[in-house]
Amino acid sequence: MKADVKLNQGINRMKASKQPGMIMIYKSWCPVCTELKNKMTNSREIDHLNEDEPDSQAYSPDGGYIPRIFFTNPNGNILYEIFNTKGDPRYKYFYTTDAELIPNMRKVIGFFS
């Protein structure tokens, strides 16, 4: 699935395709966010959803830092148990490289294939 512009549209596509997904919460003005997005885009085709930060607490379980990356099941529910085990435990959903992210992508794909 290609990157979507709106969160709800992406979740609806995940549900229709019966595939898990990935949500990246970021801000265009954030240099760390931009650098991470560019690394991921240049490294692989990594799906992310780009829109204003959702208001729901579901998207900030351990704080409002950015960027945050969540994986979802095919119904669009966040898999909170999938997080960056190599990162700072205070910011579980923060990834600095695609090398940290790709193992979790593979794990989620494995769960639902």
N, C-alpha and C positions, 0 to 999 in steps of 0.2 A: 504494500500500500504506500502510496506517495504521501508526502507531508500535506497536512490539511491546515487551513487558515483558522478555523474555529474549533474549539474543544468539543462542543456537542456534535458537530458534524463528524469529527474523527471518531468519537465514541459510537455514533450510529453506524459508521462504516465498519468498525471492529465487530459490532454485533451482527451486521449483515454478512460479513465475510467469515464469521465464526473464528476469527484469529485474535491472538493477544496483541496488545499494543504497547506503545511507550509514549509518555507525556513529558515534555520538557517545559518547565515553567521558567521563563527568563524575561529579561528586559532588554530592549534594544540599546539602551544607554549604558549598560553594564559591560565593561571591557572583558571581564572574566567570562561572562555569558557569551559574548561575541566570539571570543577566542575558542571556547569549547565547542560552540556551534560550528565554527569553521573547521576545526580539527575533525569533528565527526563527519561533516559533510564531505570533506576532502578525503577522509580515510575510507568511508563506506557510505552506502545509502542507508542512513539511519533515519527512521521515521520520528518526527516530532510534531507537536501541535503548537502553533504560534498564535497567541492572542494575549490580550490583557490578562493579568493574573486573576485566576478565579477567586471569588470571595469565600468559597467553601473552606471550612477548616479541614476537610478531607485532603486538601492539597498542601497543607502546612502542619503535618502531625508533630514535627519537632522544630518548628519555627518558620519564619518567613524569609529565610535567606534565599539567595538566587545564585546560580541556577539550581533547580531541583528537578530530578528525573524520577518518574514513577513508571512502573510497569503495571499493565492491567490484564485481567483475564478477558476472554472473548465477549463477556457481558459488559465490559467497561469498568468493572470494579477494580480498585487499586489493590495490588498485591504488596501490602506493607512489609511482608517478610522478605522481599527482594530489595536489597539495598547494598550500598558500597561497603563491603566488609574490610576493604583496604584503606578506607578514608578515616577521617576524624569521626569518632562515635557521636559527637554532638551534632553532626550534620550528616545523617545517615544517607540522605538522598542526593548528596553532592558528589559529582564525579569530575575529576580534573582531566582525564584522558579517555580516549576511546578504548585503550587497553584495560581500563578499569570497568568500562561499561559492557564491552562485548561478551565477557563470560556470563553476565547476568542476562543479556539478550539470548544467548544460547540456552541458558537454563530455562527461561520462560518458554521459548520455542519447544524445548524438550518436554515440558509439562503438558503442553497442549497438542502435541503431534501424535 
